[in-house]
Structure formats: structure tokens, C-alpha cells
Amino acid sequence: DVGEGVREALPRGASARALGDGSLVVWMPAARVDADHAARAIQCAALLAARFPERRWSATLGEGDAAGPWPRGAALDRALSLRAATGAGEVSTDPVTAVLAADRFALEPRGAGFIVRAGAAAP
């Protein structure tokens, strides 16, 4: 169970599932991957990070399967790979999502990805 607070904080159209290690997977279906979808994913993660600063958050784009007992797919694999370089309350993103969102967010390279800087909006 992801908890009532998380469900209430999700933007319209987003779903969440708790993983066995306590991680949360949040996904937002989209017809295509583009800059708007990248921005929505980062905004969702930033919103959740502000509300739950004790957790680490990542925003990635790509195909995945949430229909089985555990979510899986390349986007989830990339998000999990970013965890080690992401601090509590921070939002990380992979290079693909960063390229799409670079005009909208201030991003700082870290590890295999990028951290969305506080304030999130690009200068």
C-alpha cells in the first residue's frame, strides 16, 4: 500500500504502487514521450519530494508494465539506478528525460543522471 498521503498528492491520471523494499513507483500513462510528458513527470516527482522530503525521487520516461504483481521495464530500471546518487528530498532524472526537460528545469549532473535543482524552473 502506498499510503493515503501519497495517493492524495498524486496528480490526476497518475498511479502508484509500493515495492517490497519500501520504494514507490509512480506512473503516468502517455500516448507519446515528449517535453510535456517529461515536465509532468519531473513536476510530479518534485511535488512528492516537497510533501515527503525523507524519500528520494526519480523521474524517468519510457515503456513499462505495471499490470503484473511488480512494475517492471526500462524506465523503472533507470529510476532505480539513479537512487544511489539521489539524496533525501531530491529529484533525479535520467539523461533522456533531462534532454527533453532541459528548457524547463535547472538540472545539475550527478552520477549517471541529473538532479533537479531546488526551485525546479530553469532560469
Buried (B, 14 or more C-beta within 10 A) or exposed (E): EBEEEBEEBBEEEBBBBEEEEEBBBBBBEBEEBEBEBBBBBBBBBBBBBBEBEEBBBBBBBBEBEBEEEEBBBBBBEBBBBBEEBBEEBBBBBBBBBBBBBBEBBBBEEBEEBBBBBEEBEEE
